[in-house]
């Protein structure tokens, strides 16, 4: 081959009070309990009376002291929603047991707490959506080719398709069989090119200057490499003859 350069408030009623102590680290905190006449009721029901009908107090921070309870804090500060809302808004710092609150814990009271909770939920929802949306899909398995003439031609055709180089399996195979009988190491040592020191090499018998001029990026720079040899030769044939399919003899 020649050279070619992508959420009723209950009525207030007097309550007989007992004490339940929850110890933690030596500090005992107390919470009010319902008397025996209503012992079967859940603590949440007995403490509902703490919910105030007054407008929400201005947002502020309250530091829990020994002896405090959520219901007492909510009532003292006229918190809308009572102890339940107070607990809900500060659950992240109180933990899963509303009966057990630790001295020194800072609670956020009023509207700000609700806003914080809403913002936190919204942030979590956004993060969840983002995680679902940006979940990395498994990488597609890299296409493999057999290490033989059939595999070399098919790999070359895929590369050629990416580069816009024309050619068909039949056209490539036909010319390979004529030029090298399918031997990727074939080399012509007797023609004029060989006499000029640039023997034709490989499956499609390409001389070095032509291979260098028409080498396809991403393939080997070794002219004996089957895929590199085929793609370079087809690139050359496309430039000179329109396609390797149009080559039916020495080129």
C-alpha positions, -999 to +999 in steps of 0.1 A: +000+000+000+014+034-009+020+062+016-006+088+020+001+117+038-260+145+315-520+171+638-587+184+720-574+199+744-589+182+776-605+202+803-581+208+831-587+185+860-568+181+892-545+152+892-532+132+920-495+131+914-470+104+918-434+105+908-415+084+884-378+088+884-356+082+855-320+079+865-292+088+841-257+093+852-267+100+888-293+127+880-329+118+886-356+137+866-393+137+875-424+136+854-461+139+866-482+108+865-520+103+866-536+091+898-550+056+903-585+065+889-569+070+855-539+047+859-547+030+826-543+061+806-511+068+788-489+095+800-494+114+768-532+117+775-526+130+811-502+156+799-523+169+770-538+195+793-505+213+790-513+224+755-522+261+755-546+279+732-524+310+733-504+321+703-470+305+701-444+321+722-414+338+705-388+313+696-361+309+722-338+284+738-345+267+771-319+248+791-333+218+810-329+218+848-331+190+873-368+182+880-381+195+847-406+177+826-417+184+790-453+190+801-442+216+828-419+233+803-446+235+776-472+248+801-449+274+816-440+288+782-476+284+767-463+264+739-489+256+712-492+218+709-481+211+744-454+187+754-460+165+724-451+193+700-422+203+722-409+167+721-415+164+684-396+196+677-366+185+699-366+148+694-332+149+678-317+161+711-340+143+735-339+108+720-367+082+718-380+085+754-399+117+762-400+107+799-363+110+801-347+144+797-313+154+808-303+185+827-283+208+805-300+199+773-309+229+752-345+229+738-357+252+712-392+266+720-419+280+698-421+286+660-384+283+654-384+247+666-412+238+641-393+256+613-362+237+622-380+204+622-397+212+588-363+223+574-347+191+586-375+170+571-373+189+538-335+185+538-338+148+544-364+144+517-342+163+492-313+142+501-334+111+497-346+123+463-311+132+453-298+098+463-324+081+443-319+103+413-281+102+413-277+066+422-249+053+401-261+027+376-240-003+372-214+002+345-222-015+313-200-045+307-172-037+283-177-053+250-153-081+244-140-095+212-124-128+203-087-128+197-089-140+161-096-126+127-134-124+133-129-105+166-103-082+151-126-072+123-156-067+145-136-045+170-122-025+141-157-020+127-169-006+161-140+018+162-146+028+126-182+035+134-173+058+162-149+077+139-171+077+108-149+055+088-168+035+062-164-002+056-181-036+060-171-069+074-171-084+040-150-057+024-124-059+052-123-097+053-120-100+015-090-076+014-073-093+044-074-127+028-059-113-004-032-093+013-021-116+042-043-147+043-053-136+078-017-135+093-013-104+114+025-108+113+027-110+075+054-088+060+063-083+023+101-083+019+104-084-018+083-056-035+094-020-042+083-008-008+105-034+009+134-024-014+128+012-003+131+001+034+094+004+042+080-031+038+042-037+039+031-052+072+002-069+089-033-080+079-038-054+053-001-049+044+003-012+053+037+005+050+049+025+080+044+060+065+008+052+055+001+036+089+015+067+107-005+091+085-038+073+089-034+058+124-067+060+143-063+075+179-070+050+206-055+021+188-020+007+191+009+024+175+023-009+165+015-015+128+015-053+134-014-049+159-044-064+141-070-038+151-046-009+146-036-022+112-072-027+100-084+007+111-055+026+097-058+007+063-096+014+062-090+050+071-065+053+042-088+034+018-118+057+027-096+087+019-084+074-014-111+050-026-142+060-006-142+028+014-123-004+019-153-020+002-142-004-031-108-021-029-106-052-050-069-055-057-035-040-048-039-006-033 
